[in-house]
Amino acid sequence: MPMLEAFGQSDCGCVRQNNEDSFLIAPDLGLYVVADGMGGAAGGEVASRLAIEAIEQVVRASSERSAAVLVSALEDANLRVSEIAKAEPSLEGMGTTVVAALEASGELLIANVGDSRAYAVRDGELKQITTDQTWVEEVGRRLGLTAEQLRQHPMRHMLTMVVGIGETLRVQTARLPLSPGLTVLLSTDGLHGVVDTSKLTAVIKNEISLSSQAHYLIEAARQAGGPDNITVVLLRVTE
């Protein structure tokens, strides 16, 4: 029967003074989450932490392991972050991206909001599982803008969906069959926003420990300037 091992690591990066990312590894639930917070003062840190706590509570309270439970967990996180932001003026406007993975019946269920991502690596090939909820993906590409135009566009960093901002939440979902040889990466844009996919692939397909892979990924982001917080959660399926 396939087994899932996991490791997570987070780093402030080279520019930020505080870390607004959060992550969760809960093997007893088969739940793994990465969140990238944003907002004034301590808002980002609070938003990412609240979202992860809410997601864990919903999954823990449910006897079911399904995509519906994962979506419900993110919706609850949205409500929780929004309520706290309304109640505390200093936290107004805070929010967070989320990417979550839930082990269920031989599959890994993936859900995401914003631009934190899930990647799968199998047989040395890396595939992005999630789609960013950003202006670039949802508007720019449909307008037919070139890759160079999108890289330079003033709205290239704009998110179209965030947990904690707005009553309606569009949660995207995907499924991955669990089989030996699969490695899954959950990351904030502090990693995939500055490290190209060839480097990600080279590190993840290397048969070293997950802790070593996480170290090399974070170091690659720091070597690229580390302009943002960097968080990775790695999952590996073994026999």
C-alpha positions as CSV (number, residue, x, y, z in Angstrom):
1,M,0.0,0.0,0.0
2,P,1.5,3.4,-1.0
3,M,2.7,5.6,1.9
4,L,3.0,9.3,2.0
5,E,5.9,11.1,3.6
6,A,5.9,14.9,4.0
7,F,8.2,17.8,4.9
8,G,7.6,21.5,5.0
9,Q,9.8,24.6,5.4
10,S,9.3,28.3,5.3
11,D,11.7,31.2,5.0
12,C,11.4,35.0,5.2
13,G,13.4,35.5,2.0
14,C,16.0,38.2,1.5
15,V,13.8,41.3,1.6
16,R,10.8,40.9,3.9
17,Q,11.3,41.4,7.7
18,N,8.4,39.2,8.7
19,N,6.9,35.9,7.3
20,E,3.3,36.1,6.2
21,D,3.3,32.5,4.9
22,S,2.0,29.6,6.9
23,F,1.9,25.8,6.3
24,L,0.4,22.7,7.9
25,I,1.4,19.1,7.8
26,A,-1.2,16.9,9.5
27,P,-0.4,13.2,8.6
28,D,-3.2,11.9,10.9
29,L,-5.7,13.8,8.7
30,G,-3.9,13.3,5.4
31,L,-4.0,17.1,5.2
32,Y,-1.3,19.4,3.9
33,V,-1.8,23.2,3.4
34,V,0.3,26.2,2.3
35,A,-1.0,29.8,2.6
36,D,0.4,33.1,1.6
37,G,-1.1,36.0,3.6
38,M,-1.3,39.6,2.7
39,G,-2.5,42.8,4.4
40,G,-1.3,45.8,6.4
41,A,0.5,45.5,9.8
42,A,0.3,41.9,10.9
43,G,-2.7,41.2,8.6
44,G,-0.9,38.7,6.3
45,E,0.4,36.6,9.1
46,V,-2.9,36.5,10.9
47,A,-4.9,35.7,7.7
48,S,-2.7,32.8,6.7
49,R,-2.7,31.3,10.2
50,L,-6.5,31.7,10.6
51,A,-7.2,30.1,7.2
52,I,-5.0,27.1,8.0
53,E,-6.6,26.7,11.5
54,A,-10.1,26.9,10.0
55,I,-9.3,24.3,7.3
56,E,-7.8,21.9,9.8
57,Q,-10.8,22.2,12.1
58,V,-13.3,21.5,9.3
59,V,-11.4,18.4,8.1
60,R,-10.9,17.1,11.6
61,A,-14.6,17.5,12.4
62,S,-15.7,15.6,9.3
63,S,-15.7,11.8,9.0
64,E,-15.6,12.2,5.3
65,R,-12.6,12.7,3.1
66,S,-13.8,14.3,-0.2
67,A,-13.3,17.2,-2.5
68,A,-16.6,18.6,-1.0
69,V,-15.1,18.6,2.5
70,L,-12.0,20.4,1.3
71,V,-14.0,23.0,-0.6
72,S,-16.2,23.5,2.5
73,A,-13.0,23.9,4.6
74,L,-11.7,26.7,2.4
75,E,-15.1,28.4,2.4
76,D,-15.1,28.3,6.2
77,A,-11.6,29.8,6.1
78,N,-12.9,32.6,3.9
79,L,-15.7,33.4,6.4
80,R,-13.3,33.2,9.4
81,V,-10.7,35.6,7.9
82,S,-13.4,38.0,6.7
83,E,-15.1,38.1,10.1
84,I,-11.9,38.8,12.0
85,A,-10.9,41.5,9.5
86,K,-14.2,43.3,10.0
87,A,-14.0,43.1,13.7
88,E,-10.4,44.4,14.0
89,P,-9.7,47.7,12.1
90,S,-6.0,47.1,12.0
91,L,-6.6,43.9,10.1
92,E,-9.0,45.4,7.5
93,G,-8.3,44.1,4.0
94,M,-6.2,41.1,5.0
95,G,-6.5,37.9,3.0
96,T,-4.6,34.9,1.9
97,T,-4.0,32.5,-0.9
98,V,-4.3,28.8,-0.1
99,V,-3.4,25.5,-1.7
100,A,-4.4,22.4,0.1
101,A,-4.0,18.6,-0.4
102,L,-6.1,15.9,1.2
103,E,-5.4,12.2,1.0
104,A,-8.5,10.2,0.3
105,S,-9.0,6.6,-1.0
106,G,-5.8,6.3,-3.0
107,E,-6.0,9.9,-4.3
108,L,-4.7,13.3,-3.4
109,L,-7.4,15.9,-3.6
110,I,-6.1,19.4,-4.4
111,A,-7.9,22.7,-3.8
112,N,-6.6,26.2,-4.4
113,V,-7.5,29.8,-4.2
114,G,-5.1,32.5,-5.5
115,D,-1.7,31.9,-6.8
116,S,-0.2,29.4,-4.4
117,R,0.4,26.3,-6.5
118,A,0.6,22.5,-6.6
119,Y,3.0,20.7,-8.9
120,A,3.4,16.9,-9.5
121,V,6.6,15.3,-10.5
122,R,6.6,11.8,-11.9
123,D,9.3,10.1,-14.0
124,G,11.3,13.3,-14.0
125,E,8.6,15.4,-15.5
126,L,7.0,18.3,-13.7
127,K,3.4,19.3,-14.2
128,Q,1.6,22.3,-12.7
129,I,-1.7,20.9,-11.2
130,T,-3.3,24.2,-10.2
131,T,-4.2,27.3,-12.3
132,D,-3.4,30.7,-10.8
133,Q,-6.4,32.9,-10.0
134,T,-4.7,36.1,-11.3
135,W,-5.3,38.8,-13.8
136,V,-2.6,37.3,-16.1
137,E,-4.3,33.9,-16.2
138,E,-7.9,34.9,-16.3
139,V,-7.8,38.1,-18.3
140,G,-4.4,38.8,-19.9
141,R,-4.1,35.4,-21.7
142,R,-7.6,35.6,-23.0
143,L,-6.8,39.0,-24.5
144,G,-4.0,37.4,-26.5
145,L,-1.2,39.2,-24.9
146,T,2.3,37.7,-25.5
147,A,4.4,36.2,-22.7
148,E,6.6,39.2,-22.8
149,Q,3.7,41.6,-22.5
150,L,2.3,39.7,-19.6
151,R,5.7,39.8,-17.8
152,Q,5.8,43.6,-18.1
153,H,2.1,44.3,-17.5
154,P,1.3,46.6,-14.5
155,M,-1.5,44.2,-13.4
156,R,0.6,41.0,-13.6
157,H,0.6,40.6,-9.8
158,M,-3.1,41.2,-9.3
159,L,-5.0,38.3,-7.8
160,T,-8.6,37.7,-8.9
161,M,-9.6,35.5,-5.9
162,V,-8.4,35.6,-2.3
163,V,-9.5,33.8,0.9
164,G,-11.0,36.4,3.3
165,I,-11.9,39.1,0.8
166,G,-15.4,38.9,-0.6
167,E,-18.4,36.7,0.3
168,T,-18.1,34.5,-2.8
169,L,-15.2,32.2,-3.1
170,R,-14.2,30.2,-6.3
171,V,-12.3,27.2,-5.2
172,Q,-10.6,25.2,-7.9
173,T,-10.1,21.4,-7.4
174,A,-8.1,18.6,-8.9
175,R,-7.3,15.0,-8.2
176,L,-4.0,13.0,-8.3
177,P,-3.8,9.2,-8.1
178,L,-1.3,8.2,-5.5
179,S,1.3,5.7,-6.7
180,P,4.9,5.2,-5.9
181,G,7.3,7.6,-7.6
182,L,5.0,10.6,-7.3
183,T,6.3,13.7,-5.6
184,V,4.0,16.7,-5.0
185,L,5.1,20.3,-4.3
186,L,2.9,22.9,-2.7
187,S,4.4,26.3,-2.8
188,T,3.9,30.1,-2.4
189,D,4.9,32.4,-5.2
190,G,8.1,33.3,-3.3
191,L,9.4,30.1,-4.8
192,H,7.7,29.5,-8.2
193,G,7.6,33.2,-8.9
194,V,11.4,33.5,-9.1
195,V,12.7,29.9,-9.7
196,D,12.1,28.5,-13.2
197,T,10.4,25.1,-13.7
198,S,13.6,23.5,-14.9
199,K,15.3,24.2,-11.6
200,L,12.3,23.0,-9.7
201,T,12.3,19.8,-11.7
202,A,16.0,19.2,-11.2
203,V,15.7,19.5,-7.4
204,I,12.6,17.4,-7.0
205,K,13.6,14.5,-9.3
206,N,16.9,14.2,-7.4
207,E,16.7,11.2,-5.1
208,I,17.5,12.9,-1.9
209,S,15.6,13.5,1.3
210,L,12.5,15.8,1.3
211,S,14.2,18.0,3.8
212,S,17.2,18.4,1.5
213,Q,14.9,19.1,-1.5
214,A,13.2,21.8,0.6
215,H,16.5,23.3,1.6
216,Y,17.7,23.5,-2.1
217,L,14.4,24.9,-3.3
218,I,14.5,27.7,-0.7
219,E,18.1,28.4,-1.3
220,A,17.4,28.7,-5.1
221,A,14.7,31.3,-4.4
222,R,17.1,33.2,-2.1
223,Q,19.8,33.1,-4.7
224,A,17.3,34.6,-7.2
225,G,16.9,37.6,-4.8
226,G,14.3,36.2,-2.4
227,P,12.0,39.1,-2.8
228,D,9.1,37.4,-1.0
229,N,8.5,34.9,1.7
230,I,9.2,31.3,0.5
231,T,7.3,28.3,1.6
232,V,7.3,24.7,0.4
233,V,5.6,21.5,1.4
234,L,6.8,18.3,-0.3
235,L,4.9,15.0,-0.4
236,R,6.4,11.8,-1.7
237,V,4.6,8.5,-2.3
238,T,6.6,5.4,-1.4
239,E,5.9,1.7,-1.2
